[in-house]
């Protein structure tokens, strides 16, 4: 599973997943191609969790807390992370 975090603006992060590279490409094509804004990819559950848990990650600093929250919500939705 590939975890994706899009940052069109710092206050509007979007997190989603793709099952594999082909699914990722299909989803990007369906949305008009690779976006011009920041796109962060984690190739598997372990790397997404590691990034989420690293509070020193520059991506999470300042208004980046919203991006971390969006990734958290996606990790919960895919049952990688428990809500409690």
CORFENHU-V352699 format. One record per residue. SS is DSSP state (H for helix, E for strand, L for the rest). PSI is psi in radians with two decimals (999 if undefined). Layout:
SS,PSI
SS,PSI
//
This chain:
L,2.33
E,2.23
E,2.36
E,2.37
E,2.06
E,2.43
E,1.31
L,-0.60
L,2.65
L,-0.51
L,0.13
L,0.96
E,2.62
E,2.23
E,2.45
E,3.11
E,2.82
E,2.58
L,-0.62
L,-3.08
H,-0.70
H,-0.71
H,-0.69
H,-0.82
H,-0.74
H,-0.78
H,-0.70
H,-0.75
H,-0.72
H,-0.45
L,0.16
L,0.20
L,-3.05
L,2.23
L,2.74
L,-0.30
L,3.07
E,2.39
E,2.10
E,2.35
E,2.43
E,2.19
L,-0.18
L,3.03
H,-0.74
H,-0.78
H,-0.59
H,-0.75
H,-0.73
H,-0.78
H,-0.78
H,-0.72
H,-0.29
L,1.67
L,-0.24
L,-0.10
L,2.12
H,-0.53
H,-0.50
H,-0.07
L,2.66
H,-2.23
H,-0.07
H,-0.19
H,-0.53
H,-0.66
H,-0.75
H,-0.71
H,-0.72
H,-0.75
H,-0.71
H,-0.82
H,-0.67
H,-0.67
H,-0.65
H,-0.79
H,-0.56
L,0.15
L,0.50
L,-0.57
L,2.37
L,2.51
L,-0.48
L,999
//
